[in-house]
Amino acid sequence: MGSTISVVNMKIVFIITAAATLAGCGGSDPPAQPDGALTTLTNAKDVPIDGLSADDVAKFHKGDDLFDVPFREVDGLGPLFIRSSCGACHSDGLRGPGLVQKMSVVTADGITASADQSELPFGHTLRQGLAAGAVTAITAPMAGDVKVSIRIGPPVLGRGYIEAVDDSEILRVAAAQAQRSDEIHGKVARVTFTSVPSGDGFSTYQTNDAVIGRFALKARIATLDDFSADAFQGDMGLTTPMRPTELPNPDGLTDDADPGIDLDQEHIDRVTFYLRRIAIPQRTGMTEAGAKLFDQVQCSGCHVASMHTRKDFPIPQLADIDAPIYTDLLLHDMGDALADGMVDGGADSRGWRTAPLIGLRFNTLFLHDGRASSVAGAIAAHAGEARASADAFAALSQTDRDTLIAFVEAL
């Protein structure tokens, strides 16, 4: 197996991954490096998992290149779009800098989604990029009952590990949380698979199947190929065999400058090949003291250190392992302040999927909308089911808070 995993106290899992050219450095004690080389390895990101063949490494990099290619009107961009490339929202596999603005009609409390969303005939996403004859953007109505929120593009590091997690693991963790005596009671994201199946062998889902979501900030998507097709359609206005229809728009345009389906299935497959094989960045500095505090204040209640993957997952390096993803992939009530007024998949306004703590040290902003500029600020903003954990963190001594933050920042 291309990654070396060590289980220590508290079942905290450490993983060392490196670029394929450094595949021999997969042990728990990396060999001596020239000055600066170990830092480079530690900070490597957007690199393939260990153990891939040379052909697969080449395919990974080709998919990475496609991920960053900006599309043009002649390629089928639009009629409306948000960004012109995947990399604009997930630069180097990290979060942002691109963002999406969402809107929802809410009730008098300013939080709960109204049953009547007719003020938003073209959906809940603002799309202001115009192409292929479009002249009217989708913007938020100037109405007091429309709540507008921001979502920064999340990292895509280690997402193959997340896709590989067995559905039974998600159900197991949810059942265990249901028995807890505290407020932590995550909900499985029950969603509908709305795409045309890709037939890539990673799932057997058919259109309109009830599935368990795990991707996107509210876990409304179940697979990485659907994640790709959804982004092409929703963010760039690019149709694919999985999502062949242009989204409704104020100008009533049903096609763009590239008549018919804009991208073939091979394009999705090549991008998804890359997404499924991005490594979890090497983790160093995860102390036992930090792990104990992480558990003591119940961060580990939702940010579960590892979840087991499917034995039959088609990527051998990710099959039948304890994936160190630091999430339960469940939806949790995060309180009024973080509510966005949206019903999204199986999540309500206050519900968010536990964010995977992967590559956290590369983040400069935290939480779904970037409102926190530090790990401490992000913890303090936790409410709802996580309020007790935020309070427990605040009650720690400054030394212990620093130790816990250092542990989280090592992820």
DAQUIHU-V846314 format. One record per pair of residues at least 12 apart in sequence whose ideal C-beta (glycine too) atoms are under 7 Angstrom apart, sorted by the first residue. I is the first residue (numbers start at 1). J is the second residue. If there is no record, write none. Layout:
BEGIN
i-><I/I>
j-><J/J>
END
This chain:
BEGIN
i-><1/1/1/2/2/2/2/2/2/3/3/3/3/3/3/3/4/4/4/4/5/5/5/6/8/9/9/10/10/10/11/12/12/12/13/13/13/13/14/14/15/15/15/16/16/17/17/17/17/17/17/18/18/18/18/19/19/19/20/20/20/22/23/25/26/41/42/42/44/44/45/45/45/45/45/45/45/46/46/46/46/47/48/48/48/49/49/49/50/51/52/59/60/60/60/62/63/63/63/63/64/66/66/66/67/67/67/67/68/68/69/70/70/71/71/71/71/73/73/73/74/74/75/75/76/76/76/76/76/76/77/77/77/77/78/78/78/78/78/78/78/79/79/79/79/79/79/79/79/79/79/80/80/80/80/80/80/80/80/81/81/81/81/81/81/82/82/82/82/83/83/83/84/86/86/89/89/90/90/90/93/93/93/93/94/94/94/95/95/95/95/95/96/96/98/99/99/99/99/100/100/101/101/101/102/102/102/102/102/102/103/103/103/103/103/103/103/104/104/104/104/105/105/105/105/105/106/106/106/110/111/111/111/111/112/113/113/113/113/114/119/119/119/122/122/122/122/124/125/126/126/126/131/132/132/132/133/134/134/134/135/136/136/138/138/147/147/149/149/149/150/151/151/151/152/152/152/152/154/155/155/156/156/157/157/157/157/157/158/158/158/158/158/158/159/159/159/160/160/160/160/160/160/161/161/161/161/161/162/162/162/162/163/163/163/164/164/164/164/164/164/165/165/165/165/166/166/166/167/169/169/170/170/170/170/171/173/173/173/174/174/174/182/183/183/184/184/184/184/185/186/186/186/186/186/187/187/188/188/189/189/189/189/189/189/189/189/189/189/190/190/190/191/191/191/191/191/191/192/192/193/193/193/193/193/193/194/195/195/195/195/195/196/196/198/198/198/198/200/200/201/202/202/202/203/205/205/213/213/214/215/217/217/217/218/218/218/218/218/218/219/219/219/219/219/220/220/224/224/224/225/225/225/226/228/228/228/228/229/229/229/230/232/233/234/237/238/238/239/239/240/240/240/241/241/241/242/244/276/277/280/280/281/283/283/284/285/285/286/286/287/287/289/290/290/290/290/291/293/293/293/293/294/294/297/297/297/298/298/298/299/302/302/302/302/303/303/303/303/304/304/304/305/305/306/306/306/306/307/307/308/309/309/325/325/326/326/326/326/327/327/327/328/329/329/330/330/331/331/331/331/331/332/332/332/332/332/332/333/333/333/333/334/334/334/334/334/334/335/335/335/335/336/337/337/338/338/338/338/350/352/357/357/358/360/360/360/361/361/361/366/367/375/375/375/376/379>
j-><51/317/321/23/26/49/50/51/317/15/16/17/26/49/50/317/16/26/27/28/321/322/324/28/288/288/291/291/292/295/305/286/291/305/305/306/322/324/283/286/280/283/324/28/282/49/50/279/280/281/282/41/44/50/282/44/47/48/48/52/57/41/50/41/50/282/282/284/281/282/92/93/94/157/281/359/362/64/92/93/278/279/60/277/279/277/279/317/317/317/277/273/273/274/277/270/270/271/273/274/274/267/270/271/86/87/271/274/85/87/85/84/85/84/85/236/238/131/132/257/257/258/258/262/238/239/256/257/258/262/131/236/237/238/129/130/131/132/134/237/256/131/132/133/134/237/246/249/251/253/256/127/129/130/134/137/138/237/249/127/129/131/235/236/237/100/127/129/235/98/235/236/236/231/271/153/235/153/155/156/155/156/157/278/155/359/362/152/153/154/155/363/152/153/153/150/151/152/153/125/151/126/148/150/124/125/149/151/340/342/120/124/126/140/146/147/148/124/147/341/342/117/119/120/145/146/145/147/341/147/336/339/341/349/349/341/342/343/349/145/141/143/146/138/248/249/250/342/234/138/139/140/256/253/256/257/253/249/251/253/251/250/251/249/250/340/341/340/341/369/369/217/368/369/365/368/369/370/217/358/359/275/278/278/280/281/358/359/278/279/280/325/356/358/224/275/278/275/276/277/278/315/318/280/309/318/323/325/214/325/329/356/223/224/276/309/310/313/318/319/323/307/309/323/329/308/309/310/212/307/308/188/212/329/330/188/304/328/330/186/188/330/388/385/388/298/301/302/385/385/302/328/330/331/332/330/331/212/330/212/213/214/219/220/331/345/346/347/353/210/212/346/211/213/220/222/345/346/208/210/205/207/208/209/211/222/207/207/226/229/242/243/241/242/225/242/265/268/225/269/314/223/225/314/223/222/223/345/346/329/227/352/353/368/344/345/347/351/352/353/329/331/345/347/353/344/345/272/275/276/242/268/272/242/268/271/272/275/242/243/268/243/263/247/247/256/262/263/261/262/261/263/268/261/264/265/268/261/315/315/324/358/359/410/411/410/406/410/407/410/403/407/403/403/404/406/407/407/400/403/404/407/404/407/389/392/393/388/389/392/389/328/332/354/386/326/327/354/357/326/327/328/324/326/322/323/324/325/323/325/322/321/323/356/358/356/357/358/411/354/355/356/354/353/354/353/354/346/347/351/352/353/351/352/354/384/385/386/350/351/384/385/350/352/382/383/384/386/350/383/384/387/350/381/383/350/352/381/383/384/368/408/411/411/408/409/411/409/410/411/378/381/405/408/409/405/393>
END
